C-alpha cells in the first residue's frame, strides 16, 4: 500500500460491485466479443434475474432544471437502486462514454457507475464515481 494514500478510502458497494462484475465476466466468457450491445444486455439481464438482483432496465430518467423538465435519457440498468450499469460493444471506449455515465450519476444523485465494454478480447470495466450529488432529476 502506498504510504501517502489514506487508509480510510471507502470502496462503494464492494459486495454488490463484485457480484455485478462476476456476472459481466460470465457473460463475456460465455458469449465472447463479437455481438451487438443488445445481445449482451439480454444476457446480463438473465444473469441479474438468476442471481436475484433487483434491477431496472432501460430506466427513463427525466432531467430537470429549476423544476422544469429539459430532457430525458435512458439508463441501461440501475442495479439495486444504487449502481448505474452502462453497457457498450464498441472497438474502444471514448471520453464521451465516460461523460455519459458521469452525467447519469450526477443527474440522478447516484454515486457509482460501471461502464463496460464487451467488444475487446478481454472485458473492459471501469468504476466511475460521482461525489457531487445535485439531485436534479426523477425516474419515471
C-alpha positions as CSV (number, residue, x, y, z in Angstrom):
1,X,0.0,0.0,0.0
2,X,1.2,3.5,-0.8
3,X,2.1,5.2,2.4
4,X,0.7,8.5,1.0
5,X,-2.7,7.0,0.4
6,X,-5.4,7.5,3.1
7,X,-6.3,4.2,4.7
8,X,-9.9,5.4,5.1
9,X,-10.5,5.3,1.3
10,X,-14.1,3.9,1.0
11,X,-15.0,1.5,-1.7
12,X,-18.6,2.0,-2.6
13,X,-20.9,-1.1,-2.6
14,X,-18.0,-3.6,-2.7
15,X,-20.1,-6.8,-2.4
16,X,-22.7,-5.6,-5.0
17,X,-20.0,-4.4,-7.4
18,X,-18.1,-7.7,-7.1
19,X,-21.3,-9.6,-7.8
20,X,-22.1,-7.5,-10.9
21,X,-18.6,-7.7,-12.3
22,X,-18.8,-11.5,-11.8
23,X,-22.0,-11.5,-13.9
24,X,-20.3,-9.4,-16.6
25,X,-17.3,-11.6,-16.7
26,X,-19.5,-14.7,-17.0
27,X,-21.4,-13.1,-19.9
28,X,-18.2,-12.2,-21.7
29,X,-16.7,-15.7,-21.1
30,X,-19.8,-17.4,-22.5
31,X,-20.6,-15.1,-25.5
32,X,-17.1,-13.8,-26.4
33,X,-16.7,-10.4,-28.0
34,X,-18.5,-10.4,-31.4
35,X,-22.1,-9.5,-30.7
36,X,-24.2,-6.4,-30.6
37,X,-24.9,-4.5,-27.3
38,X,-28.5,-5.7,-27.2
39,X,-27.3,-9.3,-27.0
40,X,-25.1,-8.6,-24.1
41,X,-27.9,-6.6,-22.4
42,X,-30.2,-9.6,-22.7
43,X,-27.6,-11.9,-21.3
44,X,-26.8,-9.6,-18.4
45,X,-30.5,-9.3,-17.6
46,X,-30.9,-13.1,-17.4
47,X,-28.0,-13.4,-15.0
48,X,-29.2,-10.5,-12.9
49,X,-32.5,-12.4,-12.6
50,X,-30.8,-15.7,-11.9
51,X,-28.8,-14.1,-9.1
52,X,-32.0,-12.4,-7.8
53,X,-30.6,-8.9,-8.0
54,X,-33.2,-6.1,-8.2
55,X,-32.7,-4.0,-11.3
56,X,-34.5,-1.7,-13.7
57,X,-33.7,-1.9,-17.4
58,X,-33.8,1.0,-19.8
59,X,-34.9,3.2,-17.0
60,X,-36.2,6.5,-18.2
61,X,-34.8,9.4,-16.3
62,X,-36.1,12.9,-16.7
63,X,-33.7,15.8,-16.4
64,X,-34.9,18.9,-14.6
65,X,-33.5,22.4,-14.0
66,X,-35.4,24.8,-11.7
67,X,-38.3,22.4,-11.6
68,X,-38.7,22.3,-15.4
69,X,-38.1,19.2,-17.4
70,X,-35.5,19.9,-20.1
71,X,-34.9,16.4,-21.4
72,X,-34.8,12.6,-20.7
73,X,-32.4,9.8,-21.1
74,X,-32.3,6.0,-20.5
75,X,-30.0,4.1,-18.2
76,X,-29.1,0.6,-19.5
77,X,-29.5,-0.8,-16.0
78,X,-29.9,0.5,-12.4
79,X,-29.0,-2.3,-10.1
80,X,-30.4,-2.4,-6.6
81,X,-31.2,1.3,-6.9
82,X,-27.5,2.1,-6.4
83,X,-25.3,1.3,-9.4
84,X,-25.7,2.5,-12.9
85,X,-24.6,-0.2,-15.4
86,X,-23.8,1.1,-18.9
87,X,-23.0,-1.5,-21.5
88,X,-21.1,-0.9,-24.7
89,X,-19.9,-3.2,-27.6
90,X,-17.5,-0.8,-29.3
91,X,-13.9,-1.0,-30.6
92,X,-12.9,1.2,-27.7
93,X,-14.4,3.5,-25.1
94,X,-14.2,7.2,-25.7
95,X,-14.3,10.2,-23.3
96,X,-17.9,10.7,-24.5
97,X,-18.8,7.3,-22.9
98,X,-17.3,8.3,-19.6
99,X,-19.0,11.7,-19.7
100,X,-22.3,9.9,-20.4
101,X,-22.1,7.8,-17.2
102,X,-20.9,10.7,-15.1
103,X,-24.0,12.7,-16.4
104,X,-26.3,9.8,-15.5
105,X,-24.8,9.7,-12.0
106,X,-25.0,13.4,-11.5
107,X,-28.5,13.8,-12.8
108,X,-29.8,11.0,-10.6
109,X,-28.0,11.7,-7.4
110,X,-26.1,8.4,-7.6
111,X,-22.5,7.7,-6.6
112,X,-21.3,4.7,-8.6
113,X,-21.5,3.6,-12.2
114,X,-19.9,0.8,-14.1
115,X,-19.0,1.4,-17.7
116,X,-18.5,-1.9,-19.5
117,X,-17.2,-2.7,-23.0
118,X,-17.8,-6.3,-24.3
119,X,-16.1,-5.8,-27.7
120,X,-12.4,-6.3,-26.7
121,X,-10.9,-9.7,-26.3
122,X,-10.9,-9.1,-22.5
123,X,-13.8,-7.5,-20.8
124,X,-13.2,-3.8,-20.0
125,X,-15.0,-2.5,-16.9
126,X,-14.5,1.0,-15.3
127,X,-15.8,2.2,-12.0
128,X,-17.0,5.8,-12.3
129,X,-17.6,7.8,-9.1
130,X,-19.8,10.8,-8.6
131,X,-19.1,12.7,-5.4
132,X,-21.2,15.8,-6.2
133,X,-24.9,14.9,-6.0
134,X,-27.2,17.8,-7.1
135,X,-30.4,15.7,-7.1
136,X,-31.9,17.3,-10.2
137,X,-33.8,14.5,-11.9
138,X,-36.5,11.9,-11.3
139,X,-37.1,8.4,-12.6
140,X,-40.3,7.5,-14.3
